Amino acid sequence: MFTGIIEGVGRIAVLEARGGDVRLRVEVGTLPFEAVQAGESIAVNGVCLTVVEFDAVSFAADASNETLSLTTLGRLQVGAPVNLERAMRPTDRLGGHMVSGHVDGVGRVLAIVEDARAQRWRFAAPAALLRYVAKKGSICVDGVSLTVNEVDADGFEVALIPHTVSHTAFAQTRAGDAVNLEIDLVARYVERLLAGRSDNN
């Protein structure tokens, strides 16, 4: 599990084809990387990946064809900046919201508008995901926990404060770029519970 509070910005160092899928090597950049262990989880742009190798400044992880097809990882180029977060510990503060690292779909940045010192970002999202997006609810975009300001039939809008922009890969994200989306876990489970209740009636 993750919180959606980005701990560092790294970059894709290597994309290596292996047996039909891909092994990524990620330079950790500003991510605190002490006591890393093989087998631990690190979210890369919101995608939970398992560390299979590491050295002092990078780690390697395998991405299956399923992961590549359902996320933006398969579209990244060497050198691309990525948001990084290590899995939360039981003693960590939950500064964002509960994030699984299981991406639900890919959206797109529609517009970035200056709003005093902040920025208003508008995203397009698949209709199948928008039903779970609520005004003032939470959503995870490229691994970043964000609060939804507005939502309509075409997409949703959030506000990014200067700290969020400068401490994430959003600093290099532009209108038109694809982004990973993970809906709020609570919305997913509420729907499942209601569906089960309906089936029992």
TIBA-258341 format. One record per residue (C-alpha): residue in three letters; chain; x, z negated, y. Coordinates in pm, whole numbers, plus 50000, padded with zeros to 5 digits. Each point is the difference from the previous one (the first is absolute). Example, Ala and Ser with C-alpha at 12.3 -4.5 7.8 and 13.67 -1.06 7.14 Angstrom:
baro aa:ALA, ch:A, x:51230, z:49220, y:49550
baro aa:SER, ch:A, x:50137, z:50066, y:50344
***
This chain:
baro aa:MET, ch:A, x:50000, z:50000, y:50000
baro aa:PHE, ch:A, x:50099, z:50065, y:50361
baro aa:THR, ch:A, x:49881, z:49897, y:50346
baro aa:GLY, ch:A, x:50031, z:50325, y:50195
baro aa:ILE, ch:A, x:50253, z:49840, y:50235
baro aa:ILE, ch:A, x:50295, z:50238, y:49997
baro aa:GLU, ch:A, x:50334, z:49829, y:49944
baro aa:GLY, ch:A, x:50226, z:50294, y:50074
baro aa:VAL, ch:A, x:50031, z:50374, y:50049
baro aa:GLY, ch:A, x:50220, z:50192, y:49759
baro aa:ARG, ch:A, x:50040, z:50365, y:49914
baro aa:ILE, ch:A, x:49985, z:50230, y:49701
baro aa:ALA, ch:A, x:50360, z:50060, y:49891
baro aa:VAL, ch:A, x:49952, z:50201, y:49678
baro aa:LEU, ch:A, x:49712, z:50175, y:49823
baro aa:GLU, ch:A, x:50108, z:50077, y:49647
baro aa:ALA, ch:A, x:49784, z:50196, y:49755
baro aa:ARG, ch:A, x:50002, z:49827, y:49661
baro aa:GLY, ch:A, x:49805, z:50126, y:49699
baro aa:GLY, ch:A, x:49713, z:50138, y:50207
baro aa:ASP, ch:A, x:49967, z:49718, y:50250
baro aa:VAL, ch:A, x:50227, z:49851, y:50269
baro aa:ARG, ch:A, x:50246, z:49716, y:50048
baro aa:LEU, ch:A, x:50030, z:49892, y:50364
baro aa:ARG, ch:A, x:50294, z:49819, y:50152
baro aa:VAL, ch:A, x:49905, z:49813, y:50313
baro aa:GLU, ch:A, x:50250, z:49865, y:50252
baro aa:VAL, ch:A, x:49856, z:49664, y:50102
baro aa:GLY, ch:A, x:50098, z:50016, y:50368
baro aa:THR, ch:A, x:49868, z:49686, y:50171
baro aa:LEU, ch:A, x:49828, z:49856, y:49690
baro aa:PRO, ch:A, x:50131, z:49653, y:49904
baro aa:PHE, ch:A, x:50148, z:50077, y:49659
baro aa:GLU, ch:A, x:50164, z:49683, y:49875
baro aa:ALA, ch:A, x:49934, z:49886, y:49641
baro aa:VAL, ch:A, x:49835, z:50329, y:49904
baro aa:GLN, ch:A, x:49942, z:50038, y:49627
baro aa:ALA, ch:A, x:49939, z:50292, y:49767
baro aa:GLY, ch:A, x:49631, z:50011, y:49914
baro aa:GLU, ch:A, x:49873, z:49858, y:50328
baro aa:SER, ch:A, x:49743, z:50186, y:50209
baro aa:ILE, ch:A, x:50064, z:50153, y:50342
baro aa:ALA, ch:A, x:49732, z:50185, y:50197
baro aa:VAL, ch:A, x:50126, z:50332, y:50139
baro aa:ASN, ch:A, x:49755, z:50132, y:50261
baro aa:GLY, ch:A, x:49741, z:49785, y:49827
baro aa:VAL, ch:A, x:50077, z:50120, y:49646
baro aa:CYS, ch:A, x:50101, z:49727, y:49757
baro aa:LEU, ch:A, x:50319, z:50111, y:49822
baro aa:THR, ch:A, x:50216, z:49821, y:49745
baro aa:VAL, ch:A, x:50371, z:49955, y:50068
baro aa:VAL, ch:A, x:50194, z:50155, y:49708
baro aa:GLU, ch:A, x:50348, z:50001, y:50158
baro aa:PHE, ch:A, x:50149, z:49857, y:50318
baro aa:ASP, ch:A, x:50319, z:49947, y:50193
baro aa:ALA, ch:A, x:50074, z:49820, y:50325
baro aa:VAL, ch:A, x:49818, z:50250, y:50223
baro aa:SER, ch:A, x:49750, z:50190, y:49787
baro aa:PHE, ch:A, x:49774, z:49997, y:49697
baro aa:ALA, ch:A, x:49868, z:50260, y:49759
baro aa:ALA, ch:A, x:49642, z:50027, y:49871
baro aa:ASP, ch:A, x:49814, z:50247, y:49782
baro aa:ALA, ch:A, x:49685, z:50173, y:50126
baro aa:SER, ch:A, x:49768, z:50145, y:49737
baro aa:ASN, ch:A, x:49812, z:50326, y:50047
baro aa:GLU, ch:A, x:49684, z:49794, y:50056
baro aa:THR, ch:A, x:50167, z:49813, y:50286
baro aa:LEU, ch:A, x:50144, z:50319, y:50148
baro aa:SER, ch:A, x:49662, z:50176, y:49992
baro aa:LEU, ch:A, x:49797, z:49714, y:50151
baro aa:THR, ch:A, x:50238, z:49891, y:50276
baro aa:THR, ch:A, x:50229, z:50150, y:50262
baro aa:LEU, ch:A, x:50315, z:49915, y:49801
baro aa:GLY, ch:A, x:50010, z:50348, y:49848
baro aa:ARG, ch:A, x:50003, z:50153, y:50350
baro aa:LEU, ch:A, x:50285, z:49795, y:50144
baro aa:GLN, ch:A, x:50334, z:50159, y:50074
baro aa:VAL, ch:A, x:50346, z:49845, y:49977
baro aa:GLY, ch:A, x:50058, z:49806, y:50320
baro aa:ALA, ch:A, x:49632, z:49916, y:50056
baro aa:PRO, ch:A, x:49944, z:49647, y:50137
baro aa:VAL, ch:A, x:49788, z:49770, y:49782
baro aa:ASN, ch:A, x:49832, z:49664, y:50047
baro aa:LEU, ch:A, x:50126, z:49737, y:49756
baro aa:GLU, ch:A, x:49860, z:49667, y:49884
baro aa:ARG, ch:A, x:50110, z:49788, y:49708
baro aa:ALA, ch:A, x:49730, z:49837, y:49786
baro aa:MET, ch:A, x:49861, z:49680, y:50144
baro aa:ARG, ch:A, x:50096, z:49659, y:49861
baro aa:PRO, ch:A, x:49751, z:49715, y:49946
baro aa:THR, ch:A, x:50147, z:49816, y:50299
baro aa:ASP, ch:A, x:49975, z:50292, y:50246
baro aa:ARG, ch:A, x:49760, z:50003, y:50294
baro aa:LEU, ch:A, x:49728, z:50263, y:49965
baro aa:GLY, ch:A, x:50045, z:50153, y:50343
baro aa:GLY, ch:A, x:49817, z:50324, y:49922
baro aa:HIS, ch:A, x:49752, z:50031, y:49712
baro aa:MET, ch:A, x:50020, z:50023, y:49621
baro aa:VAL, ch:A, x:50158, z:50337, y:49915
baro aa:SER, ch:A, x:50050, z:50121, y:49642
baro aa:GLY, ch:A, x:50233, z:50293, y:50066
baro aa:HIS, ch:A, x:49761, z:50228, y:49808
baro aa:VAL, ch:A, x:49925, z:50282, y:50241
baro aa:ASP, ch:A, x:49639, z:50123, y:49999
baro aa:GLY, ch:A, x:50057, z:50332, y:50174
baro aa:VAL, ch:A, x:50179, z:50197, y:50268
baro aa:GLY, ch:A, x:49883, z:50025, y:50360
baro aa:ARG, ch:A, x:50139, z:50168, y:50308
baro aa:VAL, ch:A, x:50089, z:49899, y:50355
baro aa:LEU, ch:A, x:49754, z:50176, y:50231
baro aa:ALA, ch:A, x:50108, z:49867, y:50338
baro aa:ILE, ch:A, x:50225, z:49745, y:50171
baro aa:VAL, ch:A, x:49885, z:49892, y:50348
baro aa:GLU, ch:A, x:50180, z:49763, y:50235
baro aa:ASP, ch:A, x:49787, z:49698, y:50094
baro aa:ALA, ch:A, x:50188, z:49776, y:50246
baro aa:ARG, ch:A, x:50296, z:49867, y:49798
baro aa:ALA, ch:A, x:49824, z:50066, y:49670
baro aa:GLN, ch:A, x:49905, z:50324, y:49829
baro aa:ARG, ch:A, x:49669, z:50107, y:49848
baro aa:TRP, ch:A, x:50050, z:50191, y:49674
baro aa:ARG, ch:A, x:49723, z:50202, y:49840
baro aa:PHE, ch:A, x:50016, z:50092, y:49632
baro aa:ALA, ch:A, x:49803, z:50240, y:49782
baro aa:ALA, ch:A, x:49913, z:49863, y:49657
baro aa:PRO, ch:A, x:49824, z:50135, y:49691
baro aa:ALA, ch:A, x:49624, z:49937, y:50008
baro aa:ALA, ch:A, x:50024, z:49811, y:49670
baro aa:LEU, ch:A, x:50222, z:49740, y:50172
baro aa:LEU, ch:A, x:49826, z:49981, y:50336
baro aa:ARG, ch:A, x:49700, z:49829, y:49841
baro aa:TYR, ch:A, x:50225, z:49695, y:49949
baro aa:VAL, ch:A, x:50137, z:49996, y:50357
baro aa:ALA, ch:A, x:49822, z:49759, y:50235
baro aa:LYS, ch:A, x:50041, z:49928, y:50370
baro aa:LYS, ch:A, x:50223, z:49692, y:50042
baro aa:GLY, ch:A, x:50084, z:50018, y:49630
baro aa:SER, ch:A, x:50348, z:50051, y:49855
baro aa:ILE, ch:A, x:50167, z:50316, y:49872
baro aa:CYS, ch:A, x:50355, z:50072, y:49886
baro aa:VAL, ch:A, x:50162, z:50314, y:50146
baro aa:ASP, ch:A, x:50346, z:50092, y:49864
baro aa:GLY, ch:A, x:50035, z:49639, y:49891
baro aa:VAL, ch:A, x:49902, z:49851, y:50338
baro aa:SER, ch:A, x:49707, z:49758, y:50021
baro aa:LEU, ch:A, x:49780, z:50114, y:50288
baro aa:THR, ch:A, x:49665, z:49899, y:50152
baro aa:VAL, ch:A, x:49739, z:50274, y:50034
baro aa:ASN, ch:A, x:49870, z:50032, y:50358
baro aa:GLU, ch:A, x:49757, z:50287, y:49944
baro aa:VAL, ch:A, x:49875, z:50203, y:49705
baro aa:ASP, ch:A, x:49772, z:50304, y:49973
baro aa:ALA, ch:A, x:49925, z:50281, y:49756
baro aa:ASP, ch:A, x:50332, z:50174, y:50068
baro aa:GLY, ch:A, x:50252, z:49720, y:50011
baro aa:PHE, ch:A, x:50103, z:49669, y:50151
baro aa:GLU, ch:A, x:50201, z:49864, y:50291
baro aa:VAL, ch:A, x:50245, z:49713, y:50034
baro aa:ALA, ch:A, x:50208, z:49855, y:50282
baro aa:LEU, ch:A, x:50375, z:49957, y:49956
baro aa:ILE, ch:A, x:50186, z:49753, y:50216
baro aa:PRO, ch:A, x:50357, z:50087, y:50109
baro aa:HIS, ch:A, x:50153, z:49766, y:49739
baro aa:THR, ch:A, x:49821, z:50179, y:49715
baro aa:VAL, ch:A, x:50110, z:50343, y:50119
baro aa:SER, ch:A, x:50363, z:49901, y:50056
baro aa:HIS, ch:A, x:50038, z:49806, y:49673
baro aa:THR, ch:A, x:49845, z:50256, y:49763
baro aa:ALA, ch:A, x:50038, z:50367, y:49915
baro aa:PHE, ch:A, x:49707, z:50064, y:50236
baro aa:ALA, ch:A, x:50267, z:50039, y:50268
baro aa:GLN, ch:A, x:50080, z:50337, y:49839
baro aa:THR, ch:A, x:49648, z:50094, y:49885
baro aa:ARG, ch:A, x:49823, z:50280, y:50184
baro aa:ALA, ch:A, x:49649, z:50146, y:50022
baro aa:GLY, ch:A, x:49941, z:50216, y:49694
baro aa:ASP, ch:A, x:50213, z:49788, y:49767
baro aa:ALA, ch:A, x:49855, z:49887, y:49667
baro aa:VAL, ch:A, x:49970, z:49626, y:49931
baro aa:ASN, ch:A, x:49924, z:49781, y:49699
baro aa:LEU, ch:A, x:49675, z:49804, y:50015
baro aa:GLU, ch:A, x:49898, z:49691, y:49807
baro aa:ILE, ch:A, x:49656, z:49856, y:50060
baro aa:ASP, ch:A, x:49934, z:49628, y:50023
baro aa:LEU, ch:A, x:49995, z:49838, y:49654
baro aa:VAL, ch:A, x:49697, z:49793, y:50098
baro aa:ALA, ch:A, x:49791, z:50312, y:50065
baro aa:ARG, ch:A, x:50098, z:50143, y:49663
baro aa:TYR, ch:A, x:49902, z:49686, y:49808
baro aa:VAL, ch:A, x:49678, z:49946, y:50192
baro aa:GLU, ch:A, x:49885, z:50349, y:49905
baro aa:ARG, ch:A, x:50091, z:49939, y:49636
baro aa:LEU, ch:A, x:49811, z:49671, y:49992
baro aa:LEU, ch:A, x:49692, z:50154, y:50161
baro aa:ALA, ch:A, x:50010, z:50291, y:49757
baro aa:GLY, ch:A, x:50011, z:49758, y:49706
baro aa:ARG, ch:A, x:49708, z:49805, y:50142
baro aa:SER, ch:A, x:49800, z:50322, y:50037
baro aa:ASP, ch:A, x:50077, z:50102, y:49640
baro aa:ASN, ch:A, x:49865, z:49665, y:49876
baro aa:ASN, ch:A, x:49664, z:50038, y:50177
***
